[in-house]
Amino acid sequence: MGYKADCDGCDSVCYPAPALLCQFSPEFFRTAKLGGVLADMGYEEGDTVTLCGECATRTLKPK
């Protein structure tokens, strides 16, 4: 059984389940310039980001 979650990429509902879940590394968040950008966007270290199938496909490059 799946669950509904909002995609952080496009705000659509991920159903039956998110395609990709990832979490910001505290070390990355504290040391990388992008950590400040992400903080300005409202994210915090340790936040879990949820992506639907379409956003996950756009984000990842082919292997």
GROMACS elastic network, one bead per residue, 0.5 to 0.9 nm:
[ bonds ]
;  ai    aj funct       b0    kb
    1    16     6  0.75820   500
    1    17     6  0.87042   500
    2    15     6  0.69076   500
    2    17     6  0.51416   500
    2    18     6  0.88105   500
    3    14     6  0.79915   500
    3    15     6  0.65039   500
    3    16     6  0.57732   500
    3    17     6  0.54300   500
    3    18     6  0.82556   500
    4    13     6  0.62653   500
    4    14     6  0.56821   500
    4    15     6  0.53407   500
    4    16     6  0.64577   500
    4    17     6  0.61792   500
    4    18     6  0.78276   500
    5    12     6  0.84046   500
    5    13     6  0.56069   500
    5    14     6  0.52413   500
    5    15     6  0.72188   500
    5    16     6  0.88925   500
    5    17     6  0.71516   500
    5    18     6  0.67853   500
    5    50     6  0.75520   500
    5    51     6  0.89788   500
    5    52     6  0.88738   500
    6     9     6  0.87926   500
    6    10     6  0.83353   500
    6    11     6  0.54890   500
    6    12     6  0.56860   500
    6    14     6  0.58574   500
    6    15     6  0.89807   500
    6    18     6  0.83116   500
    6    50     6  0.70911   500
    6    51     6  0.79406   500
    6    52     6  0.81309   500
    7    10     6  0.57246   500
    7    12     6  0.54135   500
    7    13     6  0.60683   500
    7    14     6  0.61052   500
    7    18     6  0.75026   500
    7    49     6  0.79932   500
    7    50     6  0.52725   500
    7    52     6  0.55070   500
    7    55     6  0.81119   500
    8    11     6  0.56833   500
    8    12     6  0.82211   500
    8    49     6  0.62129   500
    8    50     6  0.54882   500
    8    51     6  0.58700   500
    8    52     6  0.82405   500
    8    55     6  0.88192   500
    9    12     6  0.81833   500
    9    49     6  0.86880   500
    9    50     6  0.77306   500
    9    51     6  0.60465   500
    9    52     6  0.76655   500
    9    55     6  0.60461   500
    9    56     6  0.86149   500
   10    13     6  0.88723   500
   10    51     6  0.81993   500
   10    52     6  0.81790   500
   10    55     6  0.72917   500
   11    14     6  0.88351   500
   11    52     6  0.89832   500
   12    52     6  0.75844   500
   13    16     6  0.88854   500
   13    17     6  0.88127   500
   13    18     6  0.84904   500
   13    52     6  0.76140   500
   14    17     6  0.53644   500
   14    19     6  0.76498   500
   14    50     6  0.84543   500
   14    51     6  0.74845   500
   14    52     6  0.52162   500
   14    53     6  0.78397   500
   15    18     6  0.66352   500
   15    52     6  0.81600   500
   17    20     6  0.89559   500
   17    52     6  0.79762   500
   18    21     6  0.69973   500
   18    50     6  0.63370   500
   18    51     6  0.58632   500
   18    52     6  0.51197   500
   18    53     6  0.70273   500
   19    50     6  0.77684   500
   19    51     6  0.59457   500
   19    52     6  0.51134   500
   19    54     6  0.85406   500
   19    55     6  0.86585   500
   19    56     6  0.66300   500
   20    49     6  0.80707   500
   20    50     6  0.59690   500
   20    51     6  0.51531   500
   20    52     6  0.67741   500
   20    53     6  0.74900   500
   20    55     6  0.89127   500
   20    56     6  0.63188   500
   21    48     6  0.65397   500
   21    49     6  0.56211   500
   21    51     6  0.64550   500
   22    47     6  0.83335   500
   22    48     6  0.54793   500
   22    49     6  0.52758   500
   22    50     6  0.68340   500
   22    51     6  0.86368   500
   23    45     6  0.80675   500
   23    46     6  0.57276   500
   23    47     6  0.55933   500
   23    49     6  0.60619   500
   23    50     6  0.89913   500
   24    27     6  0.85886   500
   24    28     6  0.71800   500
   24    29     6  0.66919   500
   24    35     6  0.89923   500
   24    43     6  0.88638   500
   24    44     6  0.78053   500
   24    45     6  0.55179   500
   24    46     6  0.50439   500
   24    47     6  0.58863   500
   24    48     6  0.67705   500
   24    49     6  0.79650   500
   25    28     6  0.52071   500
   25    29     6  0.61097   500
   25    30     6  0.86187   500
   25    45     6  0.63967   500
   25    46     6  0.61526   500
   25    47     6  0.87136   500
   26    29     6  0.50031   500
   26    30     6  0.60769   500
   26    31     6  0.85651   500
   26    44     6  0.87414   500
   26    45     6  0.50441   500
   26    46     6  0.61405   500
   27    30     6  0.52527   500
   27    31     6  0.60621   500
   27    32     6  0.81258   500
   27    45     6  0.84400   500
   28    31     6  0.53375   500
   28    32     6  0.53988   500
   28    33     6  0.88021   500
   28    34     6  0.83008   500
   28    35     6  0.66792   500
   28    45     6  0.83667   500
   29    32     6  0.59982   500
   29    33     6  0.81524   500
   29    34     6  0.72861   500
   29    36     6  0.73937   500
   29    38     6  0.80780   500
   29    39     6  0.83842   500
   29    44     6  0.77926   500
   29    45     6  0.56609   500
   29    46     6  0.85649   500
   30    33     6  0.83919   500
   30    35     6  0.61759   500
   30    36     6  0.80578   500
   30    45     6  0.78614   500
   31    34     6  0.85316   500
   31    35     6  0.70306   500
   31    36     6  0.89876   500
   32    35     6  0.53286   500
   32    36     6  0.76096   500
   33    36     6  0.56969   500
   33    37     6  0.69341   500
   34    38     6  0.60192   500
   34    39     6  0.84097   500
   35    38     6  0.51072   500
   35    39     6  0.60951   500
   35    40     6  0.86118   500
   35    43     6  0.87540   500
   35    44     6  0.84737   500
   35    45     6  0.81657   500
   36    40     6  0.61715   500
   36    41     6  0.86104   500
   37    40     6  0.50752   500
   37    41     6  0.63605   500
   37    42     6  0.89108   500
   37    43     6  0.89249   500
   38    42     6  0.64974   500
   38    43     6  0.54520   500
   38    44     6  0.74341   500
   39    42     6  0.50775   500
   39    44     6  0.58358   500
   39    45     6  0.83007   500
   40    43     6  0.73110   500
   43    46     6  0.87547   500
   43    47     6  0.65300   500
   44    47     6  0.55370   500
   45    48     6  0.88592   500
   51    54     6  0.79451   500
   51    55     6  0.57566   500
   51    56     6  0.56930   500
   52    55     6  0.54316   500
   52    56     6  0.60577   500
   52    57     6  0.85701   500
   53    56     6  0.51241   500
   53    57     6  0.60899   500
   53    58     6  0.86669   500
   54    57     6  0.51611   500
   54    58     6  0.62879   500
   54    59     6  0.86569   500
   55    58     6  0.50557   500
   55    59     6  0.60357   500
   55    60     6  0.86417   500
   56    59     6  0.50704   500
   56    60     6  0.61265   500
   57    60     6  0.55256   500
   57    61     6  0.76785   500
   57    62     6  0.88920   500
   58    61     6  0.75530   500
   60    63     6  0.87784   500
